[in-house]
Amino acid sequence: MFVLLCASWTSSSAAAGLSYGPCASAPAFSCTTLPVPLVRGGSVPGTISLGVERKLAGAAPSRDAVVALAGGPGQEALPLGEFIAQAIAPALSSRDLLVFDQRGTGTSDPLHCAALEHFDGVDASKLFEQCALEIGPARAGFTTQESVQDIEALRRAGGYEKLVLYGTSYGTKVALEYAERYPQHVESLVLDSVVPSSGPEPFSIPTFQAIGGVLAELCEDAACAGITANPLNDIAHLAAQLHQRPLSGSVYDGNGRRHASDLSELDLLHILEAGDLNPALRALLPAAVRSALRDDPDPLLRLNLLSEGLIPNVPNEGVELEGTEEIDEVLFFATSCEETPFPWQRGASATTRRAEAVAALGAQPASVFYPFDATTAFNNGLAGLCASWPDASPPPPPPSQLPNVPTLIFSGEQDLRTPTANARAVAAQIPDAQVEVVPFTGHSVVGSDLSHCAADALKAFFAAGPVQPCGATVNMFAPTPLTPTKLAYVHPPPGLGGKAGQTLVAALDTLVDFNRQVIGATLQADQELPSGASFGGLRGGYARLTAAHAIMHDFAFVPGVKLTATFPIRDGRLQTATVRISGGAAATGTIRVGSTTKVSGTLAGRHFALDLAKVKLASVGSGEWPGLSNVLEMLATERAHGRSEAGLSPRLP
């Protein structure tokens, strides 16, 4: 993990410079390692070897450099090097780019702890204590302050005068703390999804206070008309019910088998938070919550499995997918427990700490947690677990003054884990800071903004021009309408009345639902779905994806209407295919779909050919039609910009 050295090793060793060589997996970069002390001050001997990549702006090293800081804490940065270079390209015409795995993750001596590998029903707080003791005094070395010193060591070793610090999520906290400690070496700051240097807030109060605004933007311009008049109150009412008993219902797996499922108040909060990184999940939420309040729990139960990554079912091929980013969970917990400003005495026992945290939580007005409550806030955070973690490091120093350097701050209007209030609070400390709030965008703005507003802002910022506010933006993931619970609730289209028309609309609804599930699952996995991925229909059956086909077998979205078909997939779109309709409620027959303008077929012996523009689907807005090209474009954008998925603690049993 780390190497013991004699006490004569000093930080001046970094001044000797670095020797770079070719990178095996990143030909545009050169690679090296930088040894740094495990704990500055010599209280714990040893070193950590930082994995570093550099991309030169010219033939020789530049005077100043850009340093990219990933999220977490615990996210690998080196796998994102080429993507980061594209994201921050406007800054690289005259500056080198430095990317490194922060201590304890990736190639920089990743932190391990056997105690947290298997829970098996053991009290998680006890495992945290065991983990801390297993790591020993070395856990004092995995703090933001040590990472700040690592950046300074990297600057000195590279011979750079000043740095442009580009941080995402937790990386913004590291950048801010570096700017506080070494203001003379900061050229500018680019902060995406801000965690303040004093944060994160231990009970996520800013997150709870942002929920209302996030839902209001999602539903603006009557986007939730016909679904709900007040999505925030809906969540509050459902959360209150879940506080008394879990929501129970059923879901279907990738083989079409039905399983009992339930959902807790904490699960509901997790679905909301998952929408920060997956807008398709948040689009499904208002209607799913409303359905649950109307005694139809299954849409929300399926959404819960999707948010947890349990949909789709993906065969385990034993290989890591290229381009995925890893979070070192042990490092996340070590850093979080050591330095989160929990409301307790650091030297107190676990029992006393926990009591002090509960008392501090109870002193808060109940309104700050709306639409949830203080109990959910406590269970969602790390206070109950970190109470058992004995601190090895001193308390973090209080925040100090930030330098008035050119600063660009990005915030997504749909970001709950690092709300816009964080961005504005930091901007208030830097007189000339510019804040770019991007509509309909969640966490890690540069990696998830499809409007190009963030990219334009970066170009203007590094051209020393004013950053313009984002213009009018269309929400690509607007709220989805309520799910029909009976075929009788589906309205037939003009030109095909009765049961046949209702069946046609239900079948088209089912195809749209299938498409949305594929989009949500693809975004949740942050990759194109591998061959063999499968998931169940809302009301039964299943669908499977291969490299070239989407296969549906008795896939049901409206009770009693089943679809069976094989769609070729080309250029991210479902191609024309014949769909067989069956089921006890349906007008049986076949329909021919795939065109974006026409649908034809025979149902209950009635032949038809209709213009799709005249078919008002029960579960979709006018003009939407199955196709995966939008989500593939979004994934390509996110990968090109090195999207961070950090900022939310990994879930524990």
C-alpha positions as CSV (number, residue, x, y, z in Angstrom):
1,M,0.0,0.0,0.0
2,F,2.7,2.5,1.0
3,V,6.5,2.2,1.3
4,L,8.4,2.9,4.5
5,L,11.4,5.1,4.1
6,C,13.9,6.6,6.4
7,A,13.0,9.9,8.1
8,S,15.5,11.8,6.0
9,W,13.1,11.9,3.0
10,T,11.8,15.5,2.8
11,S,9.5,17.4,0.5
12,S,12.5,19.0,-1.2
13,S,13.0,15.8,-3.1
14,A,10.2,16.8,-5.4
15,A,12.2,19.8,-6.5
16,A,14.6,17.4,-8.3
17,G,12.1,17.3,-11.2
18,L,10.2,14.5,-12.9
19,S,11.2,12.1,-15.7
20,Y,8.3,11.3,-18.0
21,G,8.0,8.3,-20.3
22,P,5.4,7.0,-22.8
23,C,2.0,6.0,-21.4
24,A,0.9,2.5,-22.4
25,S,-2.8,3.4,-22.7
26,A,-2.7,7.2,-23.4
27,P,-0.4,7.9,-26.4
28,A,-1.1,11.7,-26.3
29,F,0.2,11.8,-22.7
30,S,3.5,11.0,-21.0
31,C,3.6,9.2,-17.7
32,T,5.6,9.4,-14.4
33,T,5.3,8.8,-10.7
34,L,5.9,11.3,-7.9
35,P,6.7,10.0,-4.4
36,V,5.2,12.1,-1.6
37,P,5.1,11.7,2.2
38,L,2.4,9.5,3.6
39,V,1.8,12.1,6.3
40,R,3.5,15.4,6.3
41,G,5.3,16.3,9.5
42,G,6.7,12.8,10.0
43,S,4.1,11.5,12.5
44,V,3.7,8.4,10.3
45,P,6.7,7.2,8.2
46,G,6.4,6.2,4.6
47,T,5.5,7.5,1.1
48,I,2.8,7.3,-1.5
49,S,3.6,7.1,-5.2
50,L,1.3,9.3,-7.2
51,G,0.5,8.2,-10.8
52,V,0.8,11.3,-13.1
53,E,0.1,12.0,-16.7
54,R,1.2,15.1,-18.6
55,K,0.1,16.5,-22.0
56,L,2.4,19.2,-23.3
57,A,1.1,22.3,-25.0
58,G,4.2,22.6,-27.0
59,A,7.7,21.1,-27.5
60,A,8.8,22.0,-24.0
61,P,7.0,22.4,-20.7
62,S,4.9,25.5,-20.4
63,R,5.3,28.2,-17.7
64,D,1.8,27.5,-16.2
65,A,-0.3,24.3,-16.2
66,V,-3.8,23.1,-15.9
67,V,-4.3,20.5,-13.1
68,A,-7.5,18.4,-13.3
69,L,-9.0,17.1,-10.1
70,A,-11.5,14.2,-10.1
71,G,-14.4,13.7,-7.7
72,G,-15.1,11.3,-4.9
73,P,-13.0,11.4,-2.9
74,G,-11.8,8.2,-4.5
75,Q,-12.4,8.6,-8.2
76,E,-9.6,7.6,-10.6
77,A,-8.5,10.5,-12.9
78,L,-6.0,8.9,-15.2
79,P,-8.6,6.9,-17.2
80,L,-10.2,10.3,-17.9
81,G,-7.1,12.0,-19.2
82,E,-8.1,12.2,-22.9
83,F,-11.7,13.1,-22.1
84,I,-10.5,15.9,-19.7
85,A,-8.2,17.2,-22.4
86,Q,-11.2,17.7,-24.7
87,A,-13.3,19.2,-22.0
88,I,-10.8,21.8,-21.0
89,A,-9.3,22.3,-24.4
90,P,-9.8,26.1,-24.5
91,A,-7.2,26.3,-21.6
92,L,-4.6,24.1,-23.3
93,S,-3.3,26.2,-26.2
94,S,-0.5,27.6,-24.0
95,R,-0.6,25.4,-20.9
96,D,0.3,21.8,-20.2
97,L,-2.3,19.5,-18.7
98,L,-1.5,17.5,-15.6
99,V,-3.8,14.7,-14.5
100,F,-3.1,12.5,-11.5
101,D,-4.8,9.9,-9.4
102,Q,-5.2,11.4,-5.9
103,R,-3.5,9.5,-3.1
104,G,-5.3,6.3,-2.2
105,T,-7.0,5.6,-5.5
106,G,-6.2,4.3,-9.0
107,T,-2.5,4.1,-9.6
108,S,-1.6,6.1,-6.5
109,D,-1.5,3.3,-3.9
110,P,-5.2,2.5,-3.7
111,L,-6.5,2.1,-0.2
112,H,-7.9,-1.3,0.8
113,C,-9.7,-2.6,3.9
114,A,-10.8,-6.2,4.3
115,A,-13.3,-5.3,7.0
116,L,-15.5,-3.5,4.4
117,E,-15.4,-6.2,1.8
118,H,-18.1,-8.4,3.3
119,F,-21.0,-7.1,5.4
120,D,-22.9,-10.4,5.9
121,G,-25.4,-8.7,8.3
122,V,-22.7,-7.3,10.6
123,D,-23.4,-3.9,12.1
124,A,-21.8,-1.5,9.5
125,S,-20.6,0.9,12.2
126,K,-18.6,-1.9,13.8
127,L,-17.0,-2.6,10.4
128,F,-16.0,1.0,10.1
129,E,-14.2,0.9,13.4
130,Q,-12.5,-2.4,12.3
131,C,-11.5,-0.7,9.0
132,A,-10.0,2.3,10.8
133,L,-7.9,0.1,13.1
134,E,-6.9,-2.1,10.1
135,I,-5.5,0.9,8.2
136,G,-3.9,2.2,11.4
137,P,-2.3,5.6,11.9
138,A,-1.7,5.8,8.2
139,R,-5.4,6.9,7.8
140,A,-4.3,10.3,8.9
141,G,-2.6,10.7,5.4
142,F,-5.8,10.5,3.4
143,T,-7.2,14.0,3.8
144,T,-7.8,16.9,1.5
145,Q,-5.0,18.8,3.2
146,E,-2.5,16.1,2.2
147,S,-3.9,16.1,-1.4
148,V,-3.4,19.9,-1.5
149,Q,0.2,19.4,-0.5
150,D,0.5,16.8,-3.3
151,I,-0.6,19.4,-5.9
152,E,2.0,21.8,-4.6
153,A,4.7,19.1,-4.8
154,L,3.6,18.3,-8.4
155,R,3.8,22.0,-9.3
156,R,7.3,22.4,-7.9
157,A,8.5,19.1,-9.4
158,G,7.2,20.2,-12.8
159,G,8.7,23.7,-12.5
160,Y,5.4,25.5,-13.1
161,E,4.8,29.0,-11.8
162,K,1.0,29.0,-11.6
163,L,-1.8,26.5,-12.0
164,V,-5.3,26.6,-13.5
165,L,-7.3,24.3,-11.2
166,Y,-10.1,22.4,-12.9
167,G,-12.1,20.4,-10.3
168,T,-15.4,18.5,-10.5
169,S,-17.5,17.6,-7.4
170,Y,-15.0,16.7,-4.6
171,G,-12.3,18.0,-6.9
172,T,-13.6,21.5,-6.4
173,K,-13.1,21.2,-2.6
174,V,-9.5,20.2,-3.2
175,A,-9.1,23.1,-5.7
176,L,-10.5,25.6,-3.2
177,E,-8.3,24.5,-0.4
178,Y,-5.3,24.7,-2.6
179,A,-6.3,28.3,-3.5
180,E,-6.7,29.2,0.1
181,R,-3.2,27.8,1.1
182,Y,-1.3,28.8,-2.1
183,P,-3.0,31.8,-3.6
184,Q,0.2,33.1,-5.2
185,H,0.3,30.0,-7.4
186,V,-3.3,30.1,-8.7
187,E,-3.8,31.5,-12.1
188,S,-7.6,30.7,-12.3
189,L,-10.3,28.3,-11.1
190,V,-12.8,26.3,-13.0
191,L,-15.2,24.7,-10.6
192,D,-17.9,22.2,-11.7
193,S,-20.5,21.1,-9.2
194,V,-19.1,22.8,-6.1
195,V,-18.3,21.2,-2.7
196,P,-17.2,24.1,-0.5
197,S,-13.9,23.9,1.3
198,S,-15.8,23.8,4.6
199,G,-18.1,21.0,3.4
200,P,-19.8,18.7,2.8
201,E,-22.6,19.6,5.2
202,P,-22.9,16.4,7.3
203,F,-26.7,16.0,7.0
204,S,-27.0,17.1,3.4
205,I,-29.3,20.0,4.3
206,P,-28.6,21.9,1.1
207,T,-29.7,18.9,-0.8
208,F,-33.1,18.7,0.9
209,Q,-33.6,22.4,0.5
210,A,-32.9,22.2,-3.3
211,I,-35.5,19.4,-4.0
212,G,-38.4,21.9,-4.4
213,G,-36.5,24.0,-7.0
214,V,-35.3,21.0,-8.9
215,L,-38.9,19.6,-9.3
216,A,-40.2,23.1,-10.1
217,E,-37.8,23.4,-13.0
218,L,-38.6,19.8,-14.2
219,C,-42.3,20.7,-14.2
220,E,-42.1,24.3,-15.5
221,D,-44.2,25.3,-18.5
222,A,-46.9,22.9,-17.5
223,A,-44.6,19.9,-18.2
224,C,-46.3,18.0,-15.4
225,A,-49.9,18.8,-16.4
226,G,-52.0,15.7,-16.3
227,I,-49.5,14.1,-13.9
228,T,-49.5,16.2,-10.8
229,A,-50.2,19.8,-9.6
230,N,-47.5,19.6,-6.9
231,P,-44.7,17.0,-7.3
232,L,-43.0,18.2,-4.0
233,N,-46.1,17.6,-2.0
234,D,-46.6,14.2,-3.7
235,I,-43.2,13.2,-2.5
236,A,-43.9,14.5,1.0
237,H,-47.1,12.5,1.2
238,L,-45.5,9.3,-0.1
239,A,-42.5,9.8,2.2
240,A,-44.9,10.1,5.2
241,Q,-46.6,6.9,4.2
242,L,-43.3,5.1,3.7
243,H,-42.2,6.3,7.2
244,Q,-45.0,4.1,8.5
245,R,-44.6,1.1,6.2
246,P,-42.7,0.2,3.0
247,L,-44.4,0.3,-0.4
248,S,-45.0,-3.2,-1.6
249,G,-45.6,-4.6,-5.1
250,S,-44.0,-6.6,-7.8
251,V,-41.4,-6.3,-10.6
252,Y,-40.4,-8.5,-13.5
253,D,-36.8,-9.6,-14.1
254,G,-35.0,-10.1,-17.4
255,N,-36.5,-13.5,-17.8
256,G,-40.1,-12.3,-17.3
257,R,-40.4,-13.8,-13.8
258,R,-42.4,-11.8,-11.2
259,H,-40.8,-10.9,-7.9
260,A,-42.1,-9.2,-4.8
261,S,-40.4,-5.9,-4.2
262,D,-40.7,-3.1,-1.7
263,L,-39.4,0.5,-1.2
264,S,-38.5,2.6,1.8
265,E,-38.4,6.3,2.5
266,L,-34.6,6.2,2.1
267,D,-35.0,4.4,-1.3
268,L,-37.3,7.3,-2.5
269,L,-34.6,9.8,-1.6
270,H,-32.0,7.7,-3.4
271,I,-34.1,7.7,-6.6
272,L,-34.2,11.5,-6.4
273,E,-30.4,11.7,-5.9
274,A,-29.8,9.2,-8.8
275,G,-31.5,11.7,-11.1
276,D,-28.5,14.0,-10.7
277,L,-26.6,11.6,-12.9
278,N,-29.4,10.1,-15.0
279,P,-32.1,12.6,-16.2
280,A,-34.1,9.7,-17.6
281,L,-34.7,8.6,-14.0
282,R,-35.9,12.0,-12.8
283,A,-38.2,12.2,-15.8
284,L,-40.0,9.0,-14.7
285,L,-40.3,10.1,-11.1
286,P,-43.3,12.5,-10.9
287,A,-45.6,10.0,-12.6
288,A,-44.2,7.0,-10.7
289,V,-44.8,8.8,-7.3
290,R,-48.3,9.8,-8.4
291,S,-49.0,6.2,-9.4
292,A,-47.9,4.9,-6.1
293,L,-50.2,7.4,-4.3
294,R,-53.0,6.0,-6.5
295,D,-52.3,2.4,-5.4
296,D,-50.2,1.5,-8.4
297,P,-46.8,0.9,-6.8
298,D,-45.1,-1.1,-9.7
299,P,-43.8,1.9,-11.7
300,L,-41.9,3.3,-8.7
301,L,-40.7,-0.1,-7.7
302,R,-39.2,-0.7,-11.2
303,L,-37.7,2.8,-11.1
304,N,-36.1,2.0,-7.8
305,L,-34.3,-1.1,-9.3
306,L,-33.2,1.0,-12.2
307,S,-31.7,3.7,-9.9
308,E,-29.9,1.0,-8.0
309,G,-28.4,-0.4,-11.2
310,L,-30.2,-3.7,-10.8
311,I,-32.0,-3.1,-14.2
312,P,-31.0,-4.2,-16.7
313,N,-29.8,-7.8,-15.9
314,V,-26.3,-7.9,-17.5
315,P,-24.3,-11.1,-17.8
316,N,-21.1,-10.9,-15.7
317,E,-18.4,-11.6,-18.2
318,G,-15.6,-11.0,-15.7
319,V,-14.0,-8.1,-17.5
320,E,-13.9,-4.4,-16.7
321,L,-15.5,-2.2,-19.3
322,E,-13.1,0.2,-21.0
323,G,-13.6,3.8,-20.0
324,T,-15.4,3.1,-16.8
325,E,-14.3,5.1,-13.7
326,E,-13.8,3.5,-10.4
327,I,-14.4,4.9,-6.9
328,D,-12.2,3.6,-4.1
329,E,-14.9,3.3,-1.5
330,V,-12.4,2.8,1.4
331,L,-10.7,6.1,0.5
332,F,-14.1,7.7,0.3
333,F,-15.0,6.6,3.8
334,A,-11.5,7.4,5.2
335,T,-11.5,10.9,3.9
336,S,-15.1,11.6,4.7
337,C,-14.9,10.2,8.3
338,E,-11.7,12.1,9.0
339,E,-12.7,15.5,7.9
340,T,-16.5,15.9,7.5
341,P,-17.5,18.6,10.0
342,F,-19.7,16.3,12.1
343,P,-21.3,18.0,15.1
344,W,-19.4,16.1,17.8
345,Q,-16.3,16.1,19.9
346,R,-13.6,14.3,17.9
347,G,-12.2,12.6,20.9
348,A,-15.5,11.3,22.2
349,S,-16.7,7.7,22.2
350,A,-18.8,6.4,19.4
351,T,-21.9,6.4,21.7
352,T,-21.4,10.0,22.7
353,R,-20.6,11.1,19.1
354,R,-23.8,9.5,17.9
355,A,-25.9,11.1,20.6
356,E,-24.4,14.5,19.9
357,A,-25.1,14.1,16.2
358,V,-28.8,13.1,16.9
359,A,-29.1,16.1,19.2
360,A,-27.7,18.5,16.5
361,L,-30.0,17.0,14.0
362,G,-33.0,17.4,16.3
363,A,-32.2,21.1,16.8
364,Q,-32.8,21.8,13.1
365,P,-36.3,22.9,12.1
366,A,-38.3,20.1,10.5
367,S,-38.9,22.2,7.5
368,V,-35.2,22.1,6.4
369,F,-35.6,18.4,5.5
370,Y,-39.0,18.7,3.7
371,P,-40.3,16.7,1.9
372,F,-38.4,14.1,4.0
373,D,-37.7,14.2,7.8
374,A,-34.7,14.2,10.1
375,T,-34.6,10.5,10.5
376,T,-34.2,10.0,6.7
377,A,-31.4,12.7,6.7
378,F,-29.5,10.8,9.4
379,N,-29.9,7.4,7.8
380,N,-28.8,8.9,4.4
381,G,-25.6,10.3,5.7
382,L,-22.4,9.0,7.2
383,A,-22.8,10.3,10.8
384,G,-24.0,7.0,12.1
385,L,-21.2,5.1,10.6
386,C,-18.3,7.6,11.0
387,A,-19.2,7.9,14.7
388,S,-17.3,4.6,15.1
389,W,-14.3,5.8,13.1
390,P,-11.5,7.0,15.5
391,D,-9.9,10.1,14.0
392,A,-6.1,9.9,13.3
393,S,-5.7,13.4,11.8
394,P,-6.2,16.8,13.4
395,P,-9.4,18.7,12.6
396,P,-9.4,20.5,9.3
397,P,-8.3,24.1,9.5
398,P,-11.1,26.7,9.1
399,P,-11.5,28.1,5.6
400,S,-9.5,31.1,4.8
401,Q,-9.7,33.9,2.2
402,L,-9.9,32.9,-1.4
403,P,-7.8,34.8,-4.0
404,N,-9.6,37.1,-6.4
405,V,-8.5,35.2,-9.5
406,P,-10.5,34.6,-12.7
407,T,-13.1,32.0,-11.7
408,L,-15.7,30.2,-13.6
409,I,-18.2,28.1,-11.6
410,F,-20.7,25.6,-13.2
411,S,-23.8,24.4,-11.6
412,G,-26.7,22.3,-12.9
413,E,-30.2,23.4,-12.1
414,Q,-31.1,19.7,-11.6
415,D,-28.1,19.0,-9.2
416,L,-29.2,17.9,-5.7
417,R,-25.9,16.6,-4.3
418,T,-24.0,19.9,-5.0
419,P,-26.9,22.4,-5.3
420,T,-26.5,25.8,-6.9
421,A,-26.6,27.4,-3.5
422,N,-23.1,26.0,-3.0
423,A,-21.9,27.6,-6.2
424,R,-23.3,31.0,-5.3
425,A,-21.9,30.9,-1.8
426,V,-18.4,30.3,-3.1
427,A,-18.8,32.9,-5.8
428,A,-19.7,35.4,-3.2
429,Q,-16.2,35.0,-1.8
430,I,-14.5,35.8,-5.1
431,P,-15.5,39.2,-6.3
432,D,-15.0,38.6,-10.0
433,A,-16.3,35.0,-10.1
434,Q,-18.7,34.1,-12.9
435,V,-21.4,31.5,-12.3
436,E,-23.0,29.6,-15.2
437,V,-26.2,27.8,-14.1
438,V,-27.2,25.3,-16.8
439,P,-30.9,24.4,-17.1
440,F,-32.1,20.8,-17.1
441,T,-28.6,19.6,-16.2
442,G,-27.5,17.6,-13.1
443,H,-24.2,16.8,-11.5
444,S,-20.9,17.2,-13.4
445,V,-22.1,19.9,-15.8
446,V,-19.3,19.9,-18.3
447,G,-19.8,16.2,-18.8
448,S,-23.6,16.1,-19.0
449,D,-24.7,19.4,-20.6
450,L,-26.2,18.7,-24.1
451,S,-27.0,22.4,-24.7
452,H,-23.3,23.3,-25.3
453,C,-23.8,26.2,-22.9
454,A,-20.9,25.0,-20.7
455,A,-18.6,24.5,-23.7
456,D,-19.3,28.0,-24.9
457,A,-18.7,29.4,-21.4
458,L,-15.3,27.7,-21.3
459,K,-14.3,29.1,-24.6
460,A,-15.3,32.6,-23.6
461,F,-13.6,32.3,-20.2
462,F,-10.2,31.3,-21.6
463,A,-10.5,34.0,-24.3
464,A,-10.8,36.5,-21.4
465,G,-14.3,37.4,-22.5
466,P,-17.6,37.7,-20.6
467,V,-19.4,34.4,-20.0
468,Q,-23.0,34.7,-21.4
469,P,-26.0,33.2,-19.5
470,C,-27.4,30.0,-21.0
471,G,-30.1,30.6,-23.5
472,A,-33.5,28.9,-23.9
473,T,-33.1,25.2,-23.4
474,V,-35.4,22.3,-24.2
475,N,-35.6,19.5,-21.6
476,M,-34.7,16.4,-23.5
477,F,-36.0,14.3,-20.6
478,A,-39.4,15.9,-19.9
479,P,-41.6,14.2,-17.3
480,T,-43.4,11.1,-18.5
481,P,-47.2,10.9,-18.2
482,L,-49.1,8.6,-15.9
483,T,-49.0,4.9,-16.6
484,P,-52.4,3.3,-17.7
485,T,-53.6,0.6,-15.3
486,K,-56.3,-0.6,-17.7
487,L,-56.8,-0.7,-21.4
488,A,-60.1,1.0,-20.8
489,Y,-58.2,4.1,-19.7
490,V,-56.4,4.4,-23.1
491,H,-58.0,6.7,-25.7
492,P,-58.2,5.3,-29.3
493,P,-56.9,7.5,-32.1
494,P,-59.0,9.1,-34.9
495,G,-59.6,6.6,-37.6
496,L,-59.4,3.5,-35.5
497,G,-62.0,3.4,-32.7
498,G,-62.9,0.8,-30.1
499,K,-60.7,-1.9,-28.7
500,A,-58.6,-2.1,-31.8
501,G,-57.7,1.6,-31.5
502,Q,-57.0,1.3,-27.7
503,T,-54.8,-1.7,-28.3
504,L,-52.8,0.2,-31.0
505,V,-52.2,3.1,-28.6
506,A,-51.3,0.7,-25.8
507,A,-48.8,-1.1,-28.1
508,L,-47.2,2.2,-29.1
509,D,-47.1,3.2,-25.4
510,T,-45.3,0.0,-24.7
511,L,-42.7,0.7,-27.3
512,V,-42.0,4.1,-25.9
513,D,-41.7,2.7,-22.4
514,F,-39.3,0.1,-23.7
515,N,-37.2,2.8,-25.2
516,R,-37.2,4.9,-22.0
517,Q,-36.1,1.9,-20.0
518,V,-33.2,1.3,-22.4
519,I,-32.2,5.0,-22.2
520,G,-32.4,5.0,-18.4
521,A,-30.4,1.8,-18.1
522,T,-27.8,2.9,-20.6
523,L,-27.3,6.2,-18.8
524,Q,-27.2,4.4,-15.4
525,A,-24.5,2.0,-16.7
526,D,-22.7,5.0,-18.4
527,Q,-22.1,2.7,-21.4
528,E,-23.8,1.2,-24.4
529,L,-25.6,-1.8,-23.1
530,P,-23.6,-5.0,-23.7
531,S,-25.0,-7.9,-25.6
532,G,-27.3,-10.0,-23.5
533,A,-28.6,-7.2,-21.3
534,S,-32.3,-7.9,-20.4
535,F,-35.1,-6.4,-18.3
536,G,-38.7,-7.1,-17.6
537,G,-41.8,-5.3,-18.7
538,L,-43.8,-3.2,-16.2
539,R,-46.7,-5.6,-16.4
540,G,-44.9,-8.8,-17.5
541,G,-42.7,-10.3,-20.2
542,Y,-39.1,-9.2,-20.9
543,A,-36.8,-7.6,-23.5
544,R,-33.3,-8.5,-24.5
545,L,-30.6,-6.5,-26.3
546,T,-28.0,-7.9,-28.6
547,A,-25.3,-6.0,-30.5
548,A,-27.8,-5.6,-33.4
549,H,-31.3,-6.3,-32.2
550,A,-33.9,-5.4,-29.5
551,I,-36.0,-8.5,-28.8
552,M,-39.3,-8.3,-26.9
553,H,-41.2,-11.3,-25.7
554,D,-44.7,-10.8,-24.3
555,F,-43.4,-7.4,-23.1
556,A,-46.3,-5.6,-21.3
557,F,-46.8,-2.0,-20.2
558,V,-50.6,-1.9,-20.1
559,P,-52.2,-4.9,-18.4
560,G,-53.3,-7.6,-20.8
561,V,-51.5,-6.2,-23.9
562,K,-48.3,-8.1,-24.8
563,L,-45.8,-7.4,-27.5
564,T,-43.5,-9.8,-29.2
565,A,-41.0,-8.6,-31.8
566,T,-37.4,-8.4,-33.0
567,F,-36.2,-4.9,-34.0
568,P,-33.0,-4.4,-35.8
569,I,-30.9,-1.5,-34.3
570,R,-29.0,0.7,-36.8
571,D,-27.3,4.0,-36.0
572,G,-29.0,4.0,-32.6
573,R,-32.5,3.6,-33.9
574,L,-35.1,0.9,-33.8
575,Q,-35.7,-0.2,-37.4
576,T,-39.0,-1.3,-39.0
577,A,-40.4,-4.6,-37.7
578,T,-43.6,-6.5,-37.3
579,V,-45.0,-6.7,-33.8
580,R,-47.3,-9.4,-32.7
581,I,-50.0,-8.3,-30.2
582,S,-51.5,-10.8,-27.8
583,G,-53.0,-10.8,-24.3
584,G,-56.3,-11.2,-22.6
585,A,-57.3,-7.5,-22.8
586,A,-56.0,-6.8,-26.4
587,A,-57.4,-6.8,-29.8
588,T,-55.0,-9.4,-31.2
589,G,-53.1,-9.1,-34.4
590,T,-50.0,-7.4,-35.8
591,I,-48.7,-3.9,-36.4
592,R,-45.8,-2.7,-38.5
593,V,-43.8,0.0,-36.8
594,G,-40.4,1.6,-37.1
595,S,-41.1,4.5,-39.4
596,T,-41.3,7.8,-37.6
597,T,-44.4,8.8,-39.6
598,K,-46.6,5.7,-40.2
599,V,-48.1,2.7,-38.4
600,S,-50.1,0.0,-40.1
601,G,-51.4,-3.5,-39.4
602,T,-54.4,-5.6,-38.6
603,L,-56.0,-5.8,-35.1
604,A,-59.2,-7.8,-34.4
605,G,-59.5,-8.3,-38.1
606,R,-59.5,-4.5,-38.9
607,H,-56.9,-3.3,-41.3
608,F,-55.5,0.3,-40.8
609,A,-52.7,2.6,-41.8
610,L,-52.4,5.8,-39.7
611,D,-50.3,8.9,-39.5
612,L,-48.4,8.7,-36.2
613,A,-48.7,12.5,-35.8
614,K,-52.4,12.0,-35.3
615,V,-52.0,9.3,-32.6
616,K,-52.0,10.8,-29.1
617,L,-50.3,8.3,-27.0
618,A,-51.4,7.8,-23.4
619,S,-47.9,7.8,-22.0
620,V,-45.9,10.1,-24.3
621,G,-45.9,13.6,-25.6
622,S,-46.6,14.4,-29.2
623,G,-43.8,13.7,-31.6
624,E,-41.7,11.3,-29.4
625,W,-40.9,8.0,-30.9
626,P,-38.6,5.1,-30.0
627,G,-35.0,5.5,-30.8
628,L,-31.7,5.4,-29.0
629,S,-29.7,8.0,-30.9
630,N,-30.3,10.8,-28.3
631,V,-28.9,8.7,-25.4
632,L,-25.9,7.5,-27.5
633,E,-25.2,11.1,-28.3
634,M,-25.4,12.0,-24.6
635,L,-23.1,9.1,-23.6
636,A,-20.5,10.2,-26.2
637,T,-20.7,13.8,-24.8
638,E,-20.3,12.6,-21.2
639,R,-17.3,10.4,-22.1
640,A,-15.7,13.1,-24.1
641,H,-15.8,15.4,-21.1
642,G,-14.9,12.9,-18.4
643,R,-18.1,12.9,-16.4
644,S,-17.7,12.4,-12.7
645,E,-20.1,10.1,-10.9
646,A,-18.7,11.0,-7.5
647,G,-20.2,13.1,-4.7
648,L,-22.7,10.6,-3.2
649,S,-21.5,8.0,-0.7
650,P,-21.6,4.4,-1.9
651,R,-24.7,2.6,-0.5
652,L,-24.3,0.2,2.3
653,P,-26.6,-2.7,3.3
